[in-house]
């Protein structure tokens, strides 16, 4: 199979969209946090906590959508922790975020081992199944590539539109963007800088956790250690690539998904002649290259990483 054959195969693009879905949730969550002026490096741990909490809820008897809600609530709780440390207390966003990642990851693994101390292989659940959309799933190419995905993929695509609309067309979105650029001006308008930032971090963290839940409840059917595999850090990079715009964030996630799906297929074709590690590095190297090119023109929120205290000018 040649490169062109891979790129024109609808199954390739279906895989790329599946791989991109958790990244879409994560990059939207990180984008909302950073638009308000707060960098959330807790994303890797929040991904892990969402993956474990959603899966555990379903394994204990909840339905799949309840599992998604549980994952979002757990992610929001870790987001609240990060927000409390960084917004009213003004602690380092880098240190707090790394601390949340370590805490959330360790707590997730501890909860798993406590609930299943003698299990050698993780129990399986029945995950979300691909939707068969009448009239659309049978369309040539796009039907296979897009309209045979699971419900969480369609939720992720809907959220791109919703977040773009809220940030660019609503008073709430204007306030979030303003508090990430000039919090003093927001306070002068009688709005709560703390409230806006804390709320944005909680909502953004909930979306990150749903991205983790996708891994255990849609992509796979179990939770296992190391399954997040750096996706959270990729989302942080994709926010910069997207210049903090939801539409470009979707494009960045899809590009990474395509790179990852491509390396798997390319490894199958020429893996006998090239070490497998080269192929595993490929999507990350291409992402770094795209990030370097895009970052030179990135218009970042001017108050990002800057703590703000009431009355400060």
N, C-alpha and C positions, 0 to 999 in steps of 0.2 A: 504494500500500500504506500503510495507516494504522499508527500505533504499535501498536495492539492486535494487528493482523495479524502484525506482526514478532514480538511477544512470545509468541504462541501457535504460532509456526512451529517445528517440531522441528529444522529445519536451522539456525535461529538459535542454539539451545541447543547443538547439536553444534559449531558454530563457537566458541561461548563456551568450551566445555570444552577444545577444541583450543588456543585462545589462553591459557587458564588453566594448561595443563599445565606449561610451563616455569616458570611462576611458582610452582606448587605445589612443584616440586623446590627452587627457590631459597628460598622462604620457609621450608620445612622445614629446609633447611641453615642459614639464618641464625638460625632459632629455636633449633636445637641449640647453635650457637655462643654465642648470647646467654644461653641458659639456664645455661651454664657460666660466664658472666661476661665473655665476650670478644665485643666488637663486631667483625665482619668486613666492613669496607668494601672488601675485595678482591673482593667478589662480582661486580662488573661485569667485571673482568678474568678472573676464574675462569670465568664464563659464556663469554667469548670463547675462552679456552684450551680449554675442554671442547668447544665447537662445532668448533673447528679440529682438535683432536687426534682426536676421534671420527671426523669426516669423513675426515681424512687416513689413518687406519688402514684404513678401509673402502676408500678409493680405492686404497690400496697392496695390497689383496687380502684383508684380514681380513673375517670375517663381521660382521654388524651388532651382535650381542651382544658380540663381542670389541671392537668399536669403542666400545660403551658402557663396557666395563671399562677401556679405555685412557683414555677421557675422565675416568672416576672417579679413576683413578690419578694423572693429571695434576692434577686438582683437589685431590686429597689432598696432592700434593707442594707446591702453592702454599699450601695450608692449613697444612702443616708449617712452611713458611717464616714465615708470619704468626704461628703459634703460638710458634715459637722466639723471635721478636723481642719478642712482647708478654707471654709468660708467664714464662719464667725470667729474661729480661732486663728486663722491666717497661717496655718502651718504649711510647710513645703508640700506642694502638690506632687512633686516627684517622689518624695519619701513616703508620703501617705499612700499614694497609688501603689507603689511597690509593696508596702506593708499590707494593703488590702489584697493584693494578688497572692502574697504568701499565706495570709490568714485564710482567705476563701478557699484556696487550693488545699491547704492542709486540713481545714475543717471538713471539706467535702470528702477527702480520702479517709479521715477519721470516722466520719458518719457512715461511710460505706463499710469500712472494716468492722465497726461496732454492730451494724445491722446484719452483716453477713460475715461473721468471723471464720466460718469453716468452709466457705465457698471457694473452690479453685477456679471456676469459670463463671462469669457474671450471668445471672438469670436473664432470660429473654422476655421482652414484652411484644405485643402486637403494635407496630408503629403505624403512623399515618400512611395510607396507601395513595398512589397516584390517582388523581381525579380524571375521569373520562368525561370530557365536556362534549356533549352532543353537538355535532356540526362543526366543531373547531378541532377536536382531537384528530379527525381524519383528514385535515387539510394537508396538502403536500408540504413537506419540509417543516414549516412552522408548527404544524399540528404535533409532530413528534418532538420537536425541539422545545416548545413552550407549553403546549396545552395537555401534556401528560405528566405534569409535576404534582407534588403533594400540596395540600392546602397551605402549609407554612411558606412555601415558595410564593404562592399568590399573595399571601399576607405581606411578605417582604416587599414585593413589587408595589402593592397598594400603599404601603407605608412610605415608600419613596415619594409618591405623589402627595400623600398627606403631609409629610414633613416639609416638602417644598412649598406647599400651599400655606401652611401655618407660618413658616418663617418669613415668607415673602408677601403674604396677602392679609395677614391678620394683626390686630394690635398686640396680641400676645407674642407673635413672632418678632414684631418690630422691637418690643421691649427686651426680648431675649438677645437679639442681635445688638441692641444698644448697650445692654449691661456688659456685653463682652468687649465693647469698644470704648465706652465712656460711662462707667458706673456713676460718677458724680452727677452727670447730666440726668441720669435715670432717677437718682435720689431727689434731685431738684424738682422733678415732676411729681413727687409724692409717691413714687413706687418703691417697693422694698427690694433693694439689691440682694440682700440675703435670701429673701423668699424666692426670687426669680432664679438665682443661682442654685440654691438647694433643690428646688423643684426640677430644674433642668437636669441636674446630676441624677436625681432619683429616676426620672423618666428615661434618660439615656442609659442608665445602668440596667433598668428593666428590659430594654430592647437588647442590650448585650446578652443578658441571661437567656432571652428567647433564642438568640443565635446559638447558644450552647445547647439549649433544649432541642433544637433542630437536629443536632448530631446524634442524640440518643433516641429521639422519638420520630425521626423521619429518615435521616441518612442511614442510621444503624438501628439496632433494636436492643442495645445494652449499653451499660456504662463501663468503661475501663480506664485505667490510669494512663495519662499522657495523650488522651484522645484529642484534646484541643490543639496540641502540637503547634503552638505559636500563632494561631489564627488571630488572637487578640492583638499581638504586636503588628501583624500585617494590617489590621484595621486602623491602628494609629497612623501608620505610614500612608494608608489610602486616604485618610482625611486631608493630609497635606497635598497629596496628588490631586484631590478633588477641589482644592482651594476652598474648602468648607461649603461646597454646594452639593445638595442631594443628588442632582442629576449626574454630575461628574463622579460622585461617589458610587452610584450604580455602575457607571462605565468602568471605573477602576476595579470594582469587585468582579465584574464580568470578565475583564481582561485577565485578572489573576486566575479566575476559574478556568478560562480558556488555556492559559499557560500551563496550569496544573494538569488539565485533561489531556493537553497535547503531549506533555512529557511522558505520561503513562503510555500513550499509543506509540510514541516514537521509541520508547524503551523496548516495546514489544518487537518493533521492526529491526532495530540495530543494537539491541542490548547485548548481543553476543560479542560485539566488537568494542564497546565503550563501557567503562565502569558505571554501574547503576547510580553511584553518588552524583555523577555529572548531571544526570537527568533530574534527580531530586533537587539539585541546586538551581536548575534552569528557571522555574517560575520566580524564585526569590531574586536571582540576578536580574532578570528582566524587570521585576518590580522595582528594584533599587535604581535601575537605569531610568525607568519612567518617573520615579520619584525625584531623582536629581534634576531631570529636565523640567518637571512641573514646578518644583519648589522654588526655582529661580524667579518665577512670576507669581508666586502665591501671595494672596492678600489676606494675611492672617488677622484674627481679632486682636486689636491693639492692647486690650487689657488681659489677654491670655497669660496665665501664670502669675498675675499681679493681685495679691490680696487687697481687699478694700474694707475700710472701717468707716462706720457711719460718721458723717461730717467731714471726711477727708477730702481734700482738694488737690 
